[in-house]
Amino acid sequence: MAMARRSGSHLLSSFRPFSLLLQPPLADAPSPAASAAVASARRALSSASALRARDEKDAARWRESMDRMRNIGISAHIDSGKTTLTERVLYYTGRIHEIHEVRGRDGVGAKMDSMDLEREKGITIQSAATYCTWKGYQVNIIDTPGHVDFTIEVERALRVLDGAILVLCSVGGVQSQSITVDRQMRRYEIPRVAFINKLDRMGADPWKVLNQVNEAYILLLWWLLVETTGSSSMLYISSARSKLRHHNAAVQVPIGLEEEFEGLVDLVEMKAYKFEGSSGQNVTAYDVPSNMADLVNEKRRELIEVVSEVDDQLAEAFLNDEPITANQLKAAIRRATVARKFIPVYMGSAFKNKGVQPLLDGVLDYLPCPLEVDNYALDQNNSEEKVLLAGTPAEPLVALAFKLEEGRFGQLTYLRIYDGVIRKGDFIYNVNTGKKIKVPRLVRMHSNEMEDIQEAHAGQIVAVFGVDCASGDTFTDGTVKYTMTSMNVPEPVMSLAVSPISKDSGGQFSKALNRFQKEDPTFRVGLDPESGQTIISGMGELHLDIYVERIKREYKVDAKVGKPRVNFRETITQRAEFDYLHKKQSGGQGQYGRVCGYVEPLPSGSGGKFEFDNMIIGQAIPSNFIPAIEKGFREACNSGSLIGHPVENIRIVLTDGASHQVDSSELAFKLAAIYAFRQCYTAAKPVILEPVMKVELKFPTEFQGTVTGDMNKRKGIIVGNEQEGDDTIVVCHVPLNNMFGYATAIRSVTQGKGEFTMEYLEHNIVSQDVQMQLVNSYKAAKGTE
């Protein structure tokens, strides 16, 4: 389309010098050549006008198509009802024809939970994409997991979406993962609507949830505190603490709660709705119940006040006491929501089939279309200068690969198209690798089902087969060299040692780990160079357990899982002498070598881990055997006799020895050194060193006592403590052996709101009781081998 536009413009400019030919003829008759020129010019102008008209028509068609498109995600804390809500959305939009529940109680399970593990455990493990049509609008949806262990699925979904629905539980309120998801939405600047779900549950209180997310409420209390005490410090107020700090207000009022929940009142249109039929598919509108008139008027005024704070046009009408029409209010809410200054709050019960259709209307009314969102790329030809993408199909192709899956037909790559058009059979360029790739198959996803399509344009989310790339790669048509900014990938917080039970399944085991590592950036695989163990790292116990289970189910490999081996060390604490003669005669050349000297600990701060000094005067041992002796001592230090770990901070001094003219050899002296080390090691009073980690904890101040108490149990030493807003930051030194499983522990004691980072600090001597436990465990393990 852009080429056509440029061609028409070129034709027009080419004929501007001959404009005189188009003027009315003079008295003399024009020559045949002049007449031909006039006719040619008119045809050119007609052709250019046709091209321009066609371009304008195409542009209008594309714009209308993109205006009627929404890319949204559904995110929340675990068990808030995201997948249940998505199931109802698909049913009411005609995408599916039956409603099935989470956990697959009916043997089918929710459409978006396509993995057997998801249906068995009743949780979403992988984000799933689908699409549907509502009132002439195309809505692309990504249903995301709620468990913190699968947070990368939320990260990469939000990276490519234009809007989101934040689902909150009317009983649980704003929970730990709600805060995490909200933080992710802020990071990617996602406009959103909120949906307070489960109004049918006992204890449902939507107004309590609204207070938890209301920014104005906590600011008001802070102002009152300053006025009454004169203190400007932000004290912690547990009963009114803002958990999300948003401008928000309800756009609906529920008619009844818990078992009496019947319907909703729309505060914008001032109509009441009930949801009738076997699946709530029939929405009946009627007048606001008279017994609710006062409450409804009060809540509508609250809504107008809150929106007026962030929208100047509505504020002017509100301050002038002008009546606010439904259209005025709706337009103001849209402007404020798209600008990320306000969150409209909807209510309902997805499980009871109430409130879903008005929420869909809210997605169309208040969330942005792709053209209303600013997306930036980095121009690799211009020092990574930020470039604002037009977001139209007329521009060169720019698409981001945000998710990979290993499908039945090869790698399935999910793409968000930001500019241009992609067609089946096109050649596209991976800007990150420089490779030119043909698109063999283009599909739209409906959970685990695929619909083949011939082309897709800017704003759409599609998938391609047979494209080898990594998550976060950018594709173009080759005319530009743009890359999209990558998503935030959190660091793993937990590790496990894993190995196949059967040695014959090593190939499949490696294949599984390589695939999962490619699909999930938070799943890491490494090899411990000391123990030789395969170490998998991830975001939590559930995260790693799921992958171990998938290895078993999808690759038929039973894996043995254990705690990773801690890299203990051994060292000596005092000087000890050695004098060892290695003598062996078995016919032919024998073995003879004698070494004398001492071992001692290296002084602290020396920086070295092993030193060998040859202090022999004379030729008691020929010099050509000295390297073999040093090699023997180094090998001996690779495995101490206490627990079999390397020996460090040791100095070995060779003072004397003896050799034989015939039987001495490098092997003999190497063996003599090994046995000499073992002879004197016990006399040098060896001890065990354990790795100590520097751990930084960040958690809400209300949990300080619980967290520090748990650290003391883990033999942690607190070395720093400071406040950062409502959070406490604690720095402590903790033995690594006591930190396994801490990711789960801190989530448990802080209701999922705590986080920590950990880095190696030093090796310290363990206490006597710990040393005895480690030695006994080592001996027991050797005895069973």
N, C-alpha and C positions, 0 to 999 in steps of 0.2 A: 504494500500500500504506500509506504514511504517513497519507493522508487517511482511509482506512478505520479505521486504528488510532485516530486522533483522534476520529472519529465515534462509535465504540463507547464510548470513554472518556466522551464528552459525554453519551451516553444514560444511562450508569450514574450519572453525577453528577446528572443531571436528576431521577432517580427516587429518590435517597437520602431526601428529605424524606417520602416516602410509604411508608417501610419498615414502618411500623406496620400498614399494610394487609395485609402479607404474614404477619402473626402468626396463630396459630390463632384461630378465631372464638370470640366470647364466647357466653354462653347465649342472648342474643337473636339472632334470625336477621338477617343483614345485609340492608340495603336493596338493591334492584336496582342503584342507582348505585354502591354500594360494591362489589358483585360485579363490575360492569363495570370499575371502577378496578383491582381486584385482577387481573383477567384481562389488562388492558392492561399493567399493570406486569410481569406474568410474561412476556408476549410480548416486552416491551422488553428484559427481562433475558436472555431466550432469544436474542433477536437480537444483543444485545451480546456474549453468550458465543460465538455462532457467528462473529461478526466477529473476536473475539479469537482463536478457535481457527484461523480461516482465516489471520489474520495470522501466528500462530505457525507454522502449517504452511508458509506462504510463506517466512517468515524462515528456517526450518530448511532449506527447499529451496535458497534462495539461498546460505545459509552453506555447505551441502554442495557446491554448485556452485563457490563461490569457494575452498573448502578444497582442491578437486581441480583447481586451476588454477595454472600456473606461467608467468610472463613472464620469459624469459631472453634474454640476448644471448651471442653467441659472438665473442670478441675475442682478438687476439694480434698478434705481430709478423708482418710479411709472410712468406708461404711457410711458415707453421707448420702449415698443414693445416686451417684453419677451415672453408673451403667443402667440402673433402673430408669432414670430420667431419659437417657439416650434411647432406650427401648421404646418408651412411650412416644418420643419425638418421631422415631421411625414409623411407628404404627399410625399416628395421626396424620403423618404426611404421605401415607400410602406406600412407604418403602418396604414395609413388611406387612403381613396380613394376619399375624397372630402375635399375641404378647406372651413371652416366656420370661420366667424369673431367673434371677441370679442363683448360682449354686446348682442349677440344672435339676431341680427337684422333680421336674416332669420328664427328665431324660433328654431334654433339648438344651435348655440353658439360654441365657441372653445372647442376642445376635452378636454383640460386640465382644463377648468373651469366647473367642473361637478355640483357644487352647484347652485341652483336657484338664490341665492343672488349674486353669482359671475357674473352670466349672466345678471342680472338686473342692477347691479351697474357698470359692466364693469371693475372690479378689481379682482385680485387674492387674496383670503382670506387664503386658505390652500395650502401648497406645495403639488404637485401631482407628482407621479412617473410614468414613462413609460419606454419602451425600444424599440429599433429599430435596424436594420441592415443596414450598409452602407459599400459597397465594401468589404464584407466578415468580417467586424468588428462588434461586438455587442456593442451598445452604450446604457448605462443606463442613463436616464435623469431625473432630478428633477427640475420642474418649480417652482420657489419660488415667494412669494408676493413681491411687490415693496414698499408698504406702511410701514412706520416706526412702525405703531401700531402692525404689524404682524412680527416683527423682529425675534421672536423666531423660526418661520418657516425657516428663512434663517439660523439661528444659527445651528439648528439640521440637516439641509440638508448639510451644509458645513462641519459639524463634520465628516460625513461619506463619503465624496466625495474625488476623487483623482485629479480632475481638475474642471475648471469652465469657463463659458463664461460671461464676464462682458459687458453688453449691455449699450451703451451710445447713447444719442440722439444728432444728428448732429446739431440740433437747440438749444436745452437747454444746451448741453455740460455736464460738470461734475456737477451734482446737489447734493443736500443734502444727499439723500439716496445712491447715488453712493459712496460718501465718507464713509458712514456707512458700506455699503456692502464690500467695499475695506478693511476697518479696520477688518471686520470679516474674510475676506479671509487671511489677514496677520496673524491673531490670530491662524488660523488652518493650516497655511503654505500651501496654495492652489496655485499651478501653474495655470495660466490662460491666455486666449486669450481675446482680446477686440473686440467688434463688434460695429462700429459706424453706427447706424441705421438711417432710415428716410432721406436718401440722396435726396429723391424726394420732400421733403418739402420745402416750400419757406423759405429762410434764412439759408439753410443748409450750414455748413462750417466745414468740417471734420478737416481741418488744425488748426482751432481755438481749437477744442476739443483736438487734439494732443498736442498743446501747454499747455493746462491745466493739462495734465497728465505727462508732460515731466520734469523729474528731472534736466536734464542737463541745461535746459533753465534758471531756477531760480538760479542755482549755478553759471552760467556764469555771470548773472547780479550782483550777490553778489560779485563776484571777481572784476568786473569792478567798483563797488561801493567802494571796499577797495582800488583799485588802484588810483581812482580819488579823494577820500576824506580822505584816510588814516584811516577811521573808520572801525573796524571789526565787528561792531554791525549789526545784521540782521534786517535791516529796512523793514517795510512792503511796498511792491511794488504791488499796486492793479492790475495794468495791466498785470503783469507777474507772479503773485503768483501761485506757483505750488499747485494744489489741491490734487493730489494723490501721487506725488513724486515717479515716476516710470521711469526706463529705458524702453523706448518703441519706436517703429517706425512702420510706415505703411508698410505692405507687399503687399499692393495694391494701385493703383491710380484710382480714378473714371473717367469714360469717360463722362463728362458733369455733371451738378448738377441741382437740382430742377426739373423743367419740362423737361429739356434736358438730364437728367440722363439716359444713354443708357446701360452702361456695366462697366467692370473693367479691368485694366491691372494688371497682376500678376508680381510683381517685382522679384520674385525668378526665375520663369520659363521664364520670359520676353515674355508672351503671353497675348493677349487681349481676353476677353470673353464677349459674349452677351447671353442674356437669352430670348429664344423665345418660342412660344407656348402659349396657353391660360392661363397657370399657370406658365410660366417660366421654364417648365420642360426640355426643350431642350437647352443644353449649347453648344454654337458654339465657337470654338477657331479660332483665326486668328492672323495675324501679328499686332504688335503695330502700331497704326496710325502714319503716318509720322509727323503730326503736334503736336504730343505729345512726340516725341522722346527725346527732350531736358529735359522736365519735368520728364519723366520716368527715364532717366539716372541719373539725379540729385537725385531723391528720392531713386533709388537703391543704389547709393553711400552713401547716408545718412543712409540707412538701414544697409549696410555693416559696416560703421563706428561705429554705435551705438552697433551692435552685437559684433564687435571687442573689444569694451571696456570691455565686460564681458565674452569673450571666447578667451582663449590664442591661440588655434589652428588657428582660423580665423584671429586673430590679427597678427600672424606670417606671414601668407600668404599676408595679407593686407599691412603690413609694407615692405614686399619684393617686392611689386608691381606685385605680381603674379595674373594672371586672376582668378577670383573666379567663379567656376562652380555652377550650380544650386544645385547639390548634396552636394557640400561643404557648401554652404550657408544654405541649408535646415538642414543639420546635426548640424551646429553651432547654428541655431535658436532653434532646439530641445533641445540641451544640455543646453543652457541658460534659456530656458523656464522651463524645468523640474527642474533646479536648482533655480528657482524663482528669476533670475537676469534680466529677460527681458520679455516683454509682446508684442507679435506680434499683430498688429492692423489690423483687417479686416474691410471692408466697404460694404454697400449695403442698400437695402430697402426691408424688409421682406414683408411689405404690398403689394409692387409692384412686389414681387416674383423675386428679383434680389440680387445675392450675397450669397444666402444661401448654395448652393452646395459647393462653394470654402471654406466657413466657416466650413462645415462638413469635408472637406479634411484637413483643418487646425487642427481640433480636433484630427484626426487620426495621422497627421504628428508631432504635437508639444506637445500635452498633454500626460501625463504619463499613462502607464498601471498600474494595481494594484501592480505588482512586483517592479515597480520603485519608489514606495512611502514607506517611513519608517513609520511604525505604531508600537507604543509601548503599552504594557500592564503592569499592576502592579501585581507582584507575591505576593498574600496574604499569601503564606506559607513562604515567605522570606522577611518579613518587608517591603512589597510593593516596592521591588526593581524593577526598570524598566527593562523590557524584550523586546528585538526587535523581533517582530513577523516575521516569514519567509514568510507569505503570500501565502502559497502553500496548496493544498488539502491534501497533505500527512501528515500534522501536526494534532495534536488534535484540535477539534472544539473550536473556539473562535468567538463569535458573539455579536454584540451590538444592543440592542433595542433602537432605536432613535426616534420613533414616534408611538403614539397610536391613534386608531380611534375606535369608537363604530360602528360596522357594523351590517348588517342584521342578521349575524350568530354569533354575539358575538364580543368580543374584537379582533380587527385586529392589530397585532403588526408588525411593519416594522423592519427588521433586516438587518444589514450590516455584512456579513461574512468575517472575517479577516483571519482565518486559518481553515483548515479542510473542512469537508463535512457534510451537514445536510440532513437527509432523512425523508420522511413522515413515521410516525410510530416509529421513534427513540425516545429514552429517552434523554432529555437534562437537564442540571442542572443550576438553577439560582444561580450564585455565591453570589449575594447580599442577597438573602433570604434563601439559602440552600435547596430550594425545588427541587424535581425531577419531571419533567413534560414530558408527552408524546406529540409529535407533531401530532395532529390529521389531520391537513390539511396544505399544503404548496402551496403557490401561487406566481405568478409574477403579478405585478400590471400594468395596462394600464389605467391610470387615475382612474376612479371608476369601471373599469372592471377587472376581475380576470381570470387568466389562471392557472389551476391546474398543478403542476409539481411534480415529484417523488423525486427529489433531487436537491441540489444547492451546489456549491463549493465556495472556497475562492475567494473573489473579487466581488461576486454577491450581489445584493440588492433584497431581497424577503420579503414576509410577511407570517405570520402564524396566524391561528385562534385558539381560545380556550386556549391561554397561558396567564395566569394572572400574570402581572408584571407591573413595573413602568417604565417610560421613563428614560433611562440611565442604566438599568440593563444589566449585562453581562451574557451570556450563554456559557457553555462549555459542553464537553462530560463526565465530571467527572474525567478525568485523570489529569487535571491541575486546579489550582485555580487562574485564572487570572481575573482581572477586567480592563476594559478600562477606561481611564480618562473621566470624565463627560464633558458635554458641558457647555458653559457660559450661565447663565440665568439672564437677566437683572431684576432689581427690578421694580415693578409696579410704575407708576407715577401719577395715577389718580384713584379716588374712587367714587362710586355712592351708594346711598341707594336704595334697590330694594325690592319689596314685591309683592306677587300675589294679584290681585284685588279680586278674589274669594277665600274665606277661604277653600272651598272644594278641591281646586287644589294644596294644600300645598305639598302633596306627590309627585306629578309630578314635582313641582317646585324644590323640594330638589333633586330629581333624576337628573334633568337637570343640576343643579349646581354641583353636585358631578361628573357627567360625564365630563363636560367641564373643571373642575378643574384638573381632572386626565389626560385629553388629552393635556392641555395647561399649562405648568409650570409658565407662566407669568400671568395667570388668577387666582386670589386668592379670596377666600370667607371667610368672618369672621362675627362674631356677636358682635355688640357693647354692652358691658355689662350694660352700663348706659341707652341707649335709647332702647335697644332691637331690633334695626334695623339690617337687613341683609345687610352687606356692601360687594360689589364686587369691586375688584381692578384690573386694567390692564394697558396697555401701552398707552392708549389715548381714546378720545371720540369715535372714529370710532370702536376701538377694543371692547369697552363695548356695544356700540349700536348694533353691529353685534350679540353679544351673547344674548342680550335682544330680538332681532328679531328672533334668532334661537329658543329661549325658546318658543316664540309664535308659530312659524311654526312647529317645530318638536315635541313639547310636548303639544300644544294647550293650553298654559297658558298665559293669558294676565297679564303683570307685570306693576306695577306702579313704576316709577323711579323718584328719587329726589336727591337733594344735601344731603350728609350725615350731620347728626346733629353735630354741633360743640360742643365740650365739654366745654361749658362756666362754670364758677363758680360764686358764689356770696360770698360776705364777708361784714363785718361791719367796720365802720371807727371810731366809738366812743362808749363810755360806755353808757348803758341804763339800767334803773331799771325795775324790774318786781315784781308784787305782784298780784297773781291770786288765786281766790278761786273757785274750781270746786265743786259744790253742786247740787245734783240731788236726788229727792225723788219721787218714783213712786210706792209706796206700797212695803212692805217687806224691805229688806236691801237696803239702798240708796247708794249714792256715795258721798264721802266727802274727799277733799284734798286741802290744801292750800300751795303754794310755794312762797317764797320771795327770792330775790337776785338780781343779775345784770349780764349782758353780756358785754364783752369787746373784742376788737381785740387782738389776740396774738402778742407779739412783733416780728418784722421781724427777720428772722434767727433762730427762735425757733425750726423749723423743724417739729413741729406737726401741725395737721389740726383741731383737736378738743381736748379740755381739759374740764374736769368737776371736780370741787372742792366742797367738802362738808365742809362748814365753820360753820355749826350749832353747837352751844354750848348747851349741855343739850339734852333733849329728846322731843323737840317740834315736831319732826317727828321721829317715831320709826325707828331704823336703818334698819329693814328688808324691809322698803319701799324705801330706798335710791337707790338701783339698778334699781327699776322701774322708778324712777324719771330720772335717767341718761339715761335709755333706751328711755324715752319719748322725752328728748331733742335731743338725737341722731337721732331719727326718724324724728323729726321736721327739723333737719338740712339737711335731704336728699332732701328737696324741698323748696327752698326759695320762697318768695312771689313776687319777681320781675319778673323772667322768668321761675321759676320752676326748676332751676338747684341746685345742692348741695351747701351748705354753708360751707366755709372753713375758717381756721385761726380764730377761735372763741374760747373764753374761757367763760364758764358758771360757776358762783359761786353761790352756794345755801347758804343763810345766816339765813333764818328763815322759819317758816311754822306752820301749825297746822293740827291736825288729830282728828278724831272722834273715840271713843272707839268701836262703832258698824259699822258705815258706811264706814270707811276708808278701802281701799284695794289697791292692787298693780295697778289694772286697773284705779282706781280713781286718784292716784298720777301720773300715766303715762299720763292720759288725761290732768291733771292739768299742767304738764310740757309742753305738746304740745301747749296748748292754751296760756300759759304764754310766750312761745317763740314768738308766733304770735303777742301777745299784745305789746311786747317791740321791735320787729324787726324794724319797721318803724322808731322808735325814735333813733335807733342805726345808722341811715344814711347808709343803705346798698348800695353797688356798685357792678357792674358786672366785673368779671375778664375774659379775653379772652386768649386762648393759643397763644403764640408767637413762631414762628418757626425760627430756624437758617437755612437760605437758602444759598447754595453755587452755584453760576452760573458760567458756563464756556462757552464762545462764542468767535467767531472771533472779533478782536479788532475793525473792521470796524463798528460793530453794537453797540458799547459801549454807545453812546448817546441815541439810541432808547431803549435799555434794561434798562438803569438806569432811564430814563424818565418814563418807564412803572412801575418800582419799586416804584418810588415816588408817582405815582397815587394810588398804592396799600398800601400806608402809610408805606413803608419799610424804615428802617434806615440802611444805608450802613456803615459797620464797618471795612471793609477790601477790598483792591484792589491791585492786583498784576498781572504782566505779566508772561506768560509762552509760549515762542516762539511767534507764531502769535496770540495766544489766550489771552483773559483777564479773570481773575478769580475774581469774586466779591462775598464778603460775606456780607449778610445783615440779619436783624431781621424784620420779616414780620408777621402780624396777620394771623393766619390760615384761618380765615373767608374770607380773601381777596385773598387767593391763589387758590381757586377752578377754574379750567379751565386754570391754568397757563401753563400746559404742551402744550396745543394747542397754547396759546399766544406766548410762547417763540419760538416755531417752526415757527410761523407766522412772527415774527419780525426779526428772524435771518435766514430766508430761510431754516429752518430745521437743521441748523448747531449748535444751542445752546442746552445745556443740563443743568440739575440742580439736586441737591439732597437736601433733606429737613429732618430736625429732630427737635423734640420738645426741646424747650429751657426753657420756664417758662410761668406762667400766669401773665398778667399785667392788670391794671385797664383800662377800655375803656373810651373814651372821653364821655362828657355829651350828645352830639348829637347822638352818636352811642347807648348809653344806652337808650335814649328815643325811638329810632327806634326799638330796641330789645324788650323793654317793650310793646310798642304799638302792635308789631307783635304778642307777646305772648297773649295779651288781646284779639286781634282780633281772634286768633286761638281758644282760649277758648270759645269765644262767638259763634263760629260756631259749636262747638261740641254738 
